Amino acid sequence: MRHDLGTSQGKNRSSDLTPTQREVLDCIVKHFEEEQVVPDVSVILQQTGKKSRTNLYRILRQLSEKGYIELGKGESGVRLRYKLTKRARLKGEKSWPLLGVIPAGPIQSASNMQHDVISNLADIIPDMEGSDRVIRVTGNWMKGRGILAGDFVVISPLRDYQPRDICVVSRSGSPEIILAQVRQLRSTTVLTFDSEEHSAKTFRTEEVIVHGVVTAHISLTSFVL
């Protein structure tokens, strides 16, 4: 069986770069794949052995003009804000082409989507923040909401929760982490679940630790052929 959809796309995708530009971009992509954040200017200088911030800013502007990074405000500041584009992520070994969209219509041509890739969770869940965390669910606390044991959830530790939100919760002194809806009363906190297996639990408020609000649910099914 042939698997040739888009296999010829992007083989010379970085041929428009000079050796110096390619060196800097490779440094950024490698750091991003390992740390899931882009390196700041001082890290790039250290890892590439370059000395001049001014020259590095010039190279970054060139990479921006060629569509490999997006520069944010404060470009001339000490801490440069920028992010990799999907085109740049195609250079990485940990990227997979997004070939099309279904079932709204016929699959789109791979050549028309050559800059669309999946290289990290943010490509699937665009609203993810750098402070978000991912945990694997071990119980059927929210079975009624479609979250089963073995699934993954993304949580935001900074978001204020509302009574209908699903939260990641633990009890002080207990290693168990569960999913629950949290409702605070005067001196107690009630944890409720969407599952026939678990009834509501009431604890003293100071015993309950809310680690974050669930913002996304990832159900994984692998097919072995």
Buried (B, 14 or more C-beta within 10 A) or exposed (E): EEEEBBEEBBEEBBEEBEEBBBBBBBBBBBBBBEEEEBBBBEBBBEBBEBEEBEEBBEBBEBBBEBEBBEBEEEEEEEEBEBBBBBBBBBBBEEBEBBBBEEEEEEEBEBEEBBBBBBBBBBBEBEEBEEEBEEBEBEBBBBBEBEBBEEBBBBBBEEBEBEEEBBBBBBBEEEEEBBBBBBBEEEEBBBBBBBBEEBEEBEBEEEEBEBEBBBBBBBEEEEEEE
